Amino acid sequence: MNSMQYRKDIDGLRAIAVLAVLLFHLDPRYLNAGYLGVDVFFVISGYLITRIVYTELMEKRYTFTNFYVRRSKRILPPLYFMAILTMIAAYFILLPYDFFKTGISILGAILFVSNMQFALRTGDYFSSDSSEWPMLHTWSLSVEEQYYFILPIVLIIFIRFIKVNLTVVLIVLALASFALAQYMSGQSNFAGLSYYFLLTRMGELLVGSVLAIAHAKGSLERTDSSIVTTMAVVVLAATLLFFDKQFVFPGFSAMLACIPIALIIHSKDTWVNRALENGVVVWIGLLSYSLYLFHWPVLALARYILNTTEGYLHLPLTVQLICLALIFGLSLLSYYAVERPLRRLNVTGIKALIWYFAIPSAALVLLAAGVVVTKGLPNRLTTDTVDTMLQYSHIDRAVCPSLVNLGCDGGDIDSDKEVVLLGNSHSEHYFELFSRLAEDAGMHLKMWGTGGCGLKTESSKCDGLRKSYTEKLQQEPELTIIAFRWDLDYQDALYLSRLDDLVNLAVEKSKRVVVMAQPPLLTFSPAKIANCDRLGVHCLTPEQHVSELYPVYNDTIEARVNALGAEFFDPYKNIEDVTQLYDDDRILYSDMDHLSVYGGRWLHQQMAERGAELLQR
């Protein structure tokens, strides 16, 4: 059995991986496919961990306790350090709902399920809003940790109980993983899940595992061919530079990054190995874990502060340089004050798991849970005149606390005249308005709606919501109100077809059907502008407040629903200034396309006289 010795060139590979990721996240224009650096990390991790576990199993000295103690001492202290500093920074920087989501993300990271938590969120890794999620990068750590839990069990089964060729088994598993990723990435319903899912990313780790077993058994001698390693470098460089969205990813295309890395790990005494063993490169490789942990929260929070419009923000060069200085400063502190000294402490066995995992995990879970339970500690931003939860949220969570609102009640709950409000987050932001109008009219309002469930969205959450409100329509309510966001899809045939189906069903089952206009779409977020001012960063406000798409999207939808026998209502039709964003010092929009709770109350004031008439007509 060939023993595992320290290899400087593998730390050099880590440097390449982290620098690729850092360049991509600093600005995607610097390195088109720098995110593949994560795949490089996966191959390296698969190789190193499998080599250790397999060797110890064959020498009959492997124990789960010792393995997880080593993993805990290596991975957890810097992770906890980053999570604590991120939580502190988020406390001062983020608005309540975003701080609430960060609390959930920290829980996911500590429990090593953040990959699934992000997979279930609206949007994907490359969506513009994800660039401002401070803990997004922990998805890859969760994938690795899940692999570390499964790998020893698989190896034990096939070494001790099922006597088959282990290398063949792992190759088959790797190919199955790549095939599953290829299939899921090509399906719109599963593309987001495919990016984060262990079973679809496991193939990249298994590439390293297969090579590790071959080296450990001595069945494959490392090559000293400079031609092979040069070809590997050329393919890897071309992939990082030119790989784009035309490739289905993850899937078999991931092998363009994985195979070259495996070939470099397999090589020895070539110019590539010598270059990777350079002192500076190795030093960056040693810093790579801390660099990876800290680079993303710094960049995400910088974008969060400065980005007041919709879409990905390319940070100004000056801000990039400040972020780089902060990233390297925090990484140096993490490596020299946390990662290296705590890794070397002579604490072993159960005691190590208690001190390195159980106690700090419990403390962080309690802190993050506090953020989640309080919905982002909103009172830290509340003033004498502004309730933060009403200003920076599109719905009052004290009234409708559920993330999926199935029958949230408003208006006169004792009335037998029922109004049903259907939709997604745009039904939620009208809840305050219609709850007050229903109260005025002596009617009972029930809402079926949740964010992220547009007419084209396919998910178990949205399917359950649709089934629930379809059943509700069977009870033939007095009035059905439908509200969605129109500007993104008002020209999309599938979207409009599904709108037709929903309106037709509502017309068939309800005495009256009203489809709501979308409020004026803004060109910036007033809440983010207010946050900039609060932090002393004066972000620029575009001269034109309302998008040129307004009211085109409303006009298109109005013509369509009127033809189906439904009514269309625009509460802004008789408001003189549709660009009004403030009522005294209260913001009327929670973001660019949602009213705040205060905005719903303001609309009620503007239409109080004709509001009850709208519901009772």
Backbone hydrogen bonds, N-H to C=O, Kabsch-Sander energy under -0.5 kcal/mol:
donor,donor_aa,acceptor,acceptor_aa,energy
2,N,216,A,-2.1
5,Q,3,S,-0.6
8,K,6,Y,-0.5
10,I,7,R,-0.7
11,D,7,R,-1.1
12,G,8,K,-2.0
13,L,9,D,-1.9
14,R,10,I,-1.9
15,A,11,D,-1.7
16,I,12,G,-1.8
17,A,13,L,-2.5
18,V,14,R,-2.8
19,L,15,A,-2.4
20,A,16,I,-2.1
21,V,17,A,-2.1
22,L,18,V,-2.7
23,L,19,L,-2.6
24,F,20,A,-2.1
25,H,21,V,-2.6
26,L,22,L,-2.2
27,D,23,L,-2.0
30,Y,27,D,-2.7
31,L,27,D,-0.5
33,A,240,L,-2.7
34,G,31,L,-1.7
36,L,33,A,-2.1
37,G,34,G,-2.2
38,V,35,Y,-1.7
40,V,36,L,-1.6
41,F,37,G,-2.1
42,F,38,V,-2.2
43,V,39,D,-2.1
44,I,40,V,-2.3
45,S,41,F,-3.0
46,G,42,F,-2.8
47,Y,43,V,-2.3
48,L,44,I,-2.7
49,I,45,S,-2.5
50,T,46,G,-1.6
51,R,47,Y,-2.2
52,I,48,L,-1.9
53,V,49,I,-2.7
54,Y,50,T,-2.9
55,T,51,R,-1.8
56,E,52,I,-2.3
57,L,53,V,-2.5
58,M,54,Y,-2.5
59,E,55,T,-1.8
60,K,57,L,-1.2
61,R,56,E,-2.8
62,Y,56,E,-0.9
67,F,63,T,-2.1
68,Y,64,F,-2.7
69,V,65,T,-2.1
70,R,66,N,-2.2
71,R,67,F,-2.2
72,S,68,Y,-2.5
73,K,69,V,-2.6
74,R,70,R,-1.7
75,I,71,R,-2.8
76,L,72,S,-1.8
79,L,75,I,-1.3
80,Y,76,L,-3.0
81,F,77,P,-2.3
82,M,78,P,-2.6
83,A,79,L,-2.6
84,I,80,Y,-2.6
85,L,81,F,-2.2
86,T,82,M,-2.7
87,M,83,A,-2.3
88,I,84,I,-2.3
89,A,85,L,-2.6
90,A,86,T,-2.9
91,Y,87,M,-2.0
92,F,88,I,-1.2
93,I,89,A,-1.9
94,L,90,A,-2.2
99,F,95,L,-2.4
100,F,96,P,-2.7
101,K,97,Y,-2.1
102,T,98,D,-1.8
103,G,99,F,-2.1
104,I,100,F,-1.7
105,S,101,K,-2.2
106,I,102,T,-2.4
107,L,103,G,-2.0
108,G,104,I,-2.3
109,A,105,S,-2.3
110,I,106,I,-2.5
111,L,107,L,-2.0
112,F,109,A,-0.8
113,V,108,G,-3.1
114,S,108,G,-1.0
116,M,113,V,-0.6
117,Q,113,V,-2.0
118,F,114,S,-2.6
119,A,115,N,-1.7
120,L,116,M,-1.5
121,R,118,F,-1.0
127,S,124,D,-1.6
131,S,127,S,-0.6
131,S,128,S,-0.9
132,E,129,D,-1.8
133,W,130,S,-1.7
136,L,133,W,-1.7
138,T,135,M,-1.6
139,W,136,L,-1.8
140,S,137,H,-1.1
141,L,137,H,-0.5
142,S,138,T,-2.0
143,V,139,W,-2.0
144,E,140,S,-2.2
145,E,141,L,-2.7
146,Q,142,S,-2.5
147,Y,143,V,-2.0
148,Y,144,E,-2.3
149,F,145,E,-1.5
150,I,146,Q,-1.7
151,L,147,Y,-3.3
153,I,149,F,-0.5
154,V,150,I,-2.3
155,L,151,L,-2.7
156,I,152,P,-2.5
157,I,153,I,-2.4
158,F,154,V,-2.2
159,I,155,L,-1.7
160,R,156,I,-2.7
161,F,156,I,-0.7
161,F,157,I,-1.5
162,I,157,I,-2.8
163,K,161,F,-0.7
164,V,158,F,-0.6
164,V,162,I,-1.8
166,L,164,V,-0.8
169,V,165,N,-1.9
170,L,166,L,-2.5
171,I,167,T,-2.2
172,V,168,V,-2.5
173,L,169,V,-2.4
174,A,170,L,-2.5
175,L,171,I,-2.6
176,A,172,V,-2.4
177,S,173,L,-2.3
178,F,174,A,-2.5
179,A,175,L,-2.4
180,L,176,A,-2.6
181,A,177,S,-2.5
182,Q,178,F,-2.5
183,Y,179,A,-2.3
184,M,180,L,-2.9
185,S,181,A,-2.7
186,G,182,Q,-1.0
187,Q,184,M,-1.3
188,S,186,G,-0.5
190,F,187,Q,-1.4
191,A,187,Q,-1.4
194,S,190,F,-2.7
195,Y,191,A,-1.4
196,Y,192,G,-1.0
196,Y,193,L,-0.5
197,F,193,L,-1.9
200,T,197,F,-0.6
201,R,197,F,-1.3
201,R,198,L,-0.6
202,M,198,L,-1.7
204,E,201,R,-0.9
205,L,201,R,-0.9
206,L,202,M,-2.6
207,V,203,G,-1.5
208,G,204,E,-0.9
209,S,205,L,-1.7
210,V,206,L,-2.9
211,L,207,V,-1.6
212,A,208,G,-2.2
213,I,209,S,-2.2
214,A,210,V,-1.9
215,H,211,L,-2.2
216,A,212,A,-2.7
217,K,213,I,-2.5
218,G,214,A,-0.8
219,S,214,A,-1.3
220,L,214,A,-1.1
223,T,266,H,-1.4
226,S,224,D,-0.7
229,T,225,S,-1.8
230,T,226,S,-2.4
231,M,227,I,-2.3
232,A,228,V,-2.1
233,V,229,T,-2.4
234,V,230,T,-2.4
235,V,231,M,-2.5
236,L,232,A,-2.5
237,A,233,V,-2.9
238,A,234,V,-2.6
239,T,235,V,-2.4
240,L,236,L,-2.5
241,L,237,A,-2.1
242,F,238,A,-2.8
243,F,239,T,-2.0
247,F,244,D,-1.8
249,F,247,F,-0.5
253,S,248,V,-0.6
254,A,251,G,-1.5
255,M,252,F,-1.6
256,L,253,S,-1.9
257,A,254,A,-1.5
258,C,254,A,-2.0
259,I,255,M,-2.3
261,I,257,A,-1.3
262,A,258,C,-2.3
263,L,259,I,-2.4
264,I,260,P,-2.0
265,I,261,I,-2.6
266,H,262,A,-1.9
267,S,263,L,-0.6
267,S,264,I,-0.9
268,K,223,T,-2.2
274,R,270,T,-2.3
275,A,271,W,-2.3
276,L,272,V,-2.3
277,E,273,N,-1.3
278,N,275,A,-1.3
282,V,278,N,-2.8
283,W,279,G,-2.2
284,I,280,V,-2.2
285,G,281,V,-2.1
286,L,282,V,-2.4
287,L,283,W,-1.6
288,S,284,I,-0.7
288,S,285,G,-0.7
291,L,287,L,-2.9
292,Y,288,S,-2.8
293,L,289,Y,-2.4
294,F,290,S,-2.3
295,H,291,L,-2.3
296,W,292,Y,-0.8
298,V,294,F,-1.5
299,L,295,H,-2.0
300,A,296,W,-3.2
301,L,297,P,-2.4
302,A,298,V,-1.8
303,R,299,L,-2.4
304,Y,300,A,-2.3
305,I,301,L,-2.2
306,L,302,A,-2.1
307,N,303,R,-2.9
308,T,306,L,-0.9
314,H,312,Y,-0.6
315,L,313,L,-0.8
320,Q,316,P,-2.4
321,L,317,L,-2.4
322,I,318,T,-2.0
323,C,319,V,-2.7
324,L,320,Q,-2.7
325,A,321,L,-2.1
326,L,322,I,-2.2
327,I,323,C,-3.1
328,F,324,L,-2.6
329,G,325,A,-2.2
330,L,326,L,-2.6
331,S,327,I,-2.3
332,L,328,F,-2.5
333,L,329,G,-2.1
334,S,330,L,-2.7
335,Y,331,S,-2.9
336,Y,332,L,-2.7
337,A,333,L,-2.2
338,V,334,S,-1.5
339,E,334,S,-3.5
340,R,335,Y,-2.7
342,L,338,V,-1.9
343,R,339,E,-1.4
344,R,340,R,-1.2
345,L,341,P,-0.6
347,V,345,L,-2.1
351,K,348,T,-0.6
352,A,348,T,-1.1
352,A,349,G,-0.6
353,L,349,G,-1.6
354,I,350,I,-2.2
355,W,351,K,-2.4
356,Y,352,A,-3.2
357,F,353,L,-1.5
358,A,353,L,-2.5
359,I,354,I,-2.8
361,S,357,F,-2.2
362,A,358,A,-2.3
363,A,359,I,-2.2
364,L,360,P,-2.5
365,V,361,S,-2.7
366,L,362,A,-2.1
367,L,363,A,-2.1
368,A,364,L,-3.0
369,A,365,V,-2.7
370,G,366,L,-1.9
371,V,367,L,-1.6
372,V,368,A,-2.2
373,V,369,A,-3.2
374,T,370,G,-1.8
375,K,372,V,-1.5
376,G,371,V,-3.4
380,R,377,L,-1.5
381,L,378,P,-2.3
382,T,378,P,-0.6
383,T,386,V,-2.2
388,T,386,V,-0.7
390,L,387,D,-1.4
391,Q,387,D,-1.6
392,Y,388,T,-2.9
397,R,395,I,-1.0
399,V,396,D,-1.4
400,C,396,D,-2.6
405,N,449,G,-1.5
406,L,404,V,-1.1
407,G,405,N,-0.9
407,G,447,M,-1.8
408,C,447,M,-1.8
410,G,445,L,-2.4
412,D,443,M,-3.0
413,I,411,G,-1.1
415,S,412,D,-1.7
418,E,416,D,-0.7
419,V,444,H,-3.4
420,V,479,L,-2.9
421,L,446,K,-2.6
422,L,420,V,-0.6
422,L,481,I,-3.4
423,G,448,W,-1.5
424,N,483,A,-1.1
427,S,424,N,-1.5
428,E,424,N,-1.6
429,H,425,S,-2.2
430,Y,427,S,-0.6
431,F,428,E,-1.3
434,F,430,Y,-2.5
435,S,431,F,-2.6
436,R,432,E,-1.7
437,L,433,L,-2.2
438,A,434,F,-2.6
439,E,435,S,-1.7
440,D,436,R,-2.2
441,A,437,L,-1.9
442,G,438,A,-0.6
442,G,439,E,-0.9
443,M,438,A,-3.2
444,H,417,K,-3.2
445,L,410,G,-2.5
445,L,443,M,-0.5
446,K,419,V,-2.8
447,M,408,C,-2.3
448,W,421,L,-3.2
449,G,405,N,-1.9
449,G,447,M,-0.5
450,T,423,G,-0.8
453,C,450,T,-1.2
454,G,452,G,-0.7
457,T,454,G,-0.8
459,S,457,T,-0.6
463,D,459,S,-2.9
464,G,460,S,-2.3
465,L,461,K,-1.9
466,R,462,C,-2.6
467,K,463,D,-2.3
468,S,464,G,-2.0
469,Y,465,L,-2.5
470,T,466,R,-2.0
471,E,467,K,-1.9
472,K,468,S,-1.7
473,L,469,Y,-1.8
474,Q,470,T,-0.7
474,Q,471,E,-0.7
475,Q,472,K,-1.8
476,E,473,L,-1.9
478,E,418,E,-1.2
479,L,418,E,-1.4
480,T,512,R,-2.3
481,I,420,V,-3.6
482,I,514,V,-2.6
483,A,422,L,-2.3
489,D,486,W,-1.0
490,Y,486,W,-1.3
492,D,489,D,-2.0
493,A,491,Q,-0.5
496,L,492,D,-2.5
497,S,493,A,-2.3
498,R,494,L,-2.2
499,L,495,Y,-2.1
500,D,496,L,-2.5
501,D,497,S,-2.1
502,L,498,R,-2.2
503,V,499,L,-2.9
504,N,500,D,-2.8
505,L,501,D,-2.1
506,A,502,L,-2.4
507,V,503,V,-2.9
508,E,504,N,-2.0
509,K,505,L,-1.8
510,S,506,A,-2.6
511,K,477,P,-1.8
512,R,478,E,-0.6
514,V,480,T,-2.8
515,V,567,E,-3.1
516,M,482,I,-3.0
516,M,514,V,-0.5
517,A,569,F,-2.7
522,L,592,M,-2.5
523,T,545,H,-2.2
525,S,308,T,-3.2
529,I,525,S,-2.1
530,A,526,P,-2.6
531,N,527,A,-2.0
532,C,528,K,-2.4
533,D,529,I,-2.4
534,R,530,A,-2.3
535,L,531,N,-2.0
536,G,533,D,-1.2
537,V,532,C,-2.9
538,H,536,G,-0.6
539,C,537,V,-1.4
545,H,543,E,-0.7
547,S,521,L,-3.8
550,Y,547,S,-1.4
552,V,549,L,-0.9
553,Y,549,L,-1.6
555,D,551,P,-2.6
556,T,552,V,-2.2
557,I,553,Y,-1.9
558,E,554,N,-2.8
559,A,555,D,-2.0
560,R,556,T,-1.4
561,V,557,I,-2.7
562,N,558,E,-2.2
563,A,559,A,-1.2
564,L,560,R,-0.7
564,L,561,V,-0.6
565,G,562,N,-1.3
566,A,561,V,-2.3
567,E,513,V,-2.8
569,F,515,V,-2.3
573,K,570,D,-2.0
575,I,572,Y,-1.4
576,E,574,N,-0.6
578,V,576,E,-0.7
580,Q,577,D,-1.3
583,D,586,R,-2.7
584,D,582,Y,-0.5
586,R,583,D,-1.7
588,L,581,L,-3.0
590,S,594,H,-1.9
591,D,594,H,-1.3
596,S,588,L,-2.4
597,V,390,L,-1.2
597,V,393,S,-1.6
598,Y,390,L,-1.5
600,G,596,S,-2.0
601,R,597,V,-2.0
602,W,598,Y,-2.5
603,L,599,G,-2.4
604,H,600,G,-1.8
605,Q,601,R,-1.9
606,Q,602,W,-2.0
607,M,603,L,-1.7
608,A,605,Q,-0.7
611,G,607,M,-1.5
612,A,608,A,-0.8
614,L,610,R,-1.6
615,L,611,G,-1.6
616,Q,612,A,-2.0
617,R,613,E,-1.2
